[in-house]
Amino acid sequence: MKRLFRAFPWLMLLLSVSPVRAQDSAAAEDTSVVTRAELQGLLDGLNEQMQTLQADTDKLKKFKFSGYIQARNEMSEASNDSVRVSGSPATITTPNQSRFYIRRARLKLTYDSSPLSQAVVYFDGGTDRTIRLLEAYVTLLDPWTPNHDHQLTVGQFNVPFGFEIERSSSVRELPERSRAENILFSGERDRGLKLDSQWTLNLKTSLAVLNGAGINSADFPNTDPTRGKDVVARARWTQGTWDVAGSYYWGRQVTALTGPDVLTDKTRIGFDAQTFWSLPAAGGGSLRGEVYSGKDVNADSLRVLVVAPTTANPNRLLRTGANREHLATDMLGWYVMAVQNIGERFQAVVRFDTYDPNTDLEHDAYQRWSLGVNAFYDGFTRATISYDAIKTDVSAGAGRFTDPHDNLWTFQIQHKF
C-alpha cells in the first residue's frame, strides 16, 4: 500500500477528502450547478449575439470613408499691401496673393451596397468656397461579365474627357491642373449619365450625356438652359508602359442676356498620351502630354461685346453693332509634363502648359513653366514645393505689351486618409 501511495501521491490526497454523505447531497440544493439545457440556452444566446454583430460588421464594411486636406502657403510677385476698388457699385478687393489657406478639404463616402451597385457622396470645402456637394452618383455594374466590364453611372461626376480631369488632385504631382483644363472644364464635374466599357485588356471607352454647364457655371450652376444635352466620347488604348486616348465633346452654350440669349457651339477635341519607365538607381518616371482644341465662349469677348449690368442699368445686353457669333472663338491649349522619382521619398516634376483662347488674336495666350519637388513624409503625408513662371501679355499702350510680375511660389502639405 505504501508503494502504491509513493507511486500515486494524488491517491492519498483523494482519500483524505471527507466524503459527502448521500443524504446531505440530496437534501442540499447546489445552485451553482448548470444543467445541460441551461448551458445550451446560454450558447444559443451567445451565438445569436455573434450573428447580429457579424451582420452589423458586414454592413459597416460596405461603407468606405476617404479624403484629404491640402494646407497651402503661396508667395506671389503680384502681392501688394493695399486694396483695390473697382466696379459699379464699388467693391473692395485685395490684390495681395501671399497667404496661408486651405486649398482643398474633401470627404468621400463610398457605399458598396452589393456586388452590382455602388453609391458615392463627395463633399468639398476650402478657403475660397463654402462646403459643397462635389460628387453624388450611383453606379450599376453589369451582371453578365466576370469582371463587370460595363458600368452605368448616373448623377454628378467627373467629365470623361482626357487624362488630367479624372485624375484626383490628391495624386497630381503639381498643385494645380493645366490652364486649358481649368478654363474649359472648370470644376471638372457635371450632371448626367455615363457608360464605361472595358472591351479588352487594352481598350476602354466612355460615353456620357451631360447638362453641359458644369458645376462652376456662373449663370447656370444648377440648371440647364438648353433642351439638347452635351455629348462626350472617349477611347483609351493601353499597351504596357504607354497609353493613348482621344476625346470628343459636342454641345451648345447659352450666354444669358436681357432679352434673347445667344446660343453658340461648344466643341472640344482632345488627345493625350503617357509613357512610363523605371530607372535602376532612381525609380519610376513618366512623360505625358495633352492637347485641347475646338470652339468655346471667350471671356475676353464677353467683356468687349456684352454690357455688364450696373445699378444704373441692370440690363445685360450686346453692345451696339456687336456680332453675337464672335462670343465663341477657336481655342488651343496643351501641356507636356515629366516626372521622375528619386529614391523612395522624393519626386521631381517639370511642366510647360499654354492656352490660347482665340487663335486668331495675338497677345492673348497664357504660358507657364512649372517646377516642383514632392517629399513623402509617410504613406499618408506629402510636402510639395513648386514654382510657376507665368507669361502673359498686357497692353502698355502704343502697340507695346508687357509681362506682369506674377510668378508664384507654392508650399503645400497634404494628408490623405
C-alpha positions, 0 to 999 in steps of 0.5 A: 500500500505504501508503494502504491501511495509513493507511486500515486501521491494524488491517491492519498490526497483523494482519500483524505477528502471527507466524503459527502454523505448521500443524504446531505447531497440530496437534501442540499440544493447546489445552485451553482450547478448548470444543467445541460439545457441551461448551458445550451440556452446560454450558447444559443444566446451567445451565438445569436449575439455573434450573428447580429454583430457579424451582420452589423460588421458586414454592413459597416464594411460596405461603407468606405470613408476617404479624403484629404486636406491640402494646407497651402502657403503661396508667395506671389510677385503680384502681392501688394499691401493695399486694396483695390476698388473697382466696379459699379457699385464699388467693391473692395478687393485685395490684390495681395496673393501671399497667404496661408489657406486651405486649398482643398478639404474633401470627404468621400463616402463610398457605399458598396451596397452589393456586388452590382451597385455602388453609391458615392457622396463627395463633399468639398470645402476650402478657403475660397468656397463654402462646403459643397456637394462635389460628387453624388452618383450611383453606379450599376455594374453589369451582371453578365461579365466576370469582371463587370466590364460595363458600368452605368453611372448616373448623377454628378461626376467627373467629365470623361474627357482626357487624362488630367480631369479624372485624375484626383488632385490628391495624386497630381504631382503639381498643385494645380491642373493645366490652364486649358483644363481649368478654363474649359472644364472648370470644376471638372464635374457635371450632371448626367449619365455615363457608360464605361466599357472595358472591351479588352485588356487594352481598350476602354471607352466612355460615353456620357450625356451631360447638362453641359454647364458644369458645376462652376457655371456662373449663370447656370450652376444648377440648371440647364438652359438648353433642351439638347444635352452635351455629348462626350466620347472617349477611347483609351488604348493601353499597351504596357508602359504607354497609353493613348486616348482621344476625346470628343465633346459636342454641345451648345452654350447659352450666354444669358442676356436681357432679352434673347440669349445667344446660343453658340457651339461648344466643341472640344477635341482632345488627345493625350498620351503617357509613357512610363519607365523605371530607372535602376538607381532612381525609380519610376518616371513618366512623360505625358502630354495633352492637347485641347482644341475646338470652339468655346465662349471667350471671356475676353469677348464677353467683356468687349461685346456684352454690357455688364449690368450696373445699378444704373442699368441692370440690363445685360445686353450686346453692345451696339453693332456687336456680332453675337457669333464672335462670343465663341472663338477657336481655342488651343491649349496643351501641356507636356509634363515629366516626372521622375522619382528619386529614391523612395521619398522624393519626386521631381516634376517639370511642366510647360502648359499654354492656352490660347483662347482665340487663335486668331488674336495675338497677345492673348495666350497664357504660358507657364513653366512649372517646377516642383519637388514632392517629399513623402513624409509617410504613406499618408503625408506629402510636402510639395514645393513648386514654382510657376513662371507665368507669361502673359501679355498686357497692353502698355499702350502704343502697340507695346505689351508687357509681362506682369510680375506674377510668378508664384511660389507654392508650399503645400502639405497634404494628408490623405486618409 
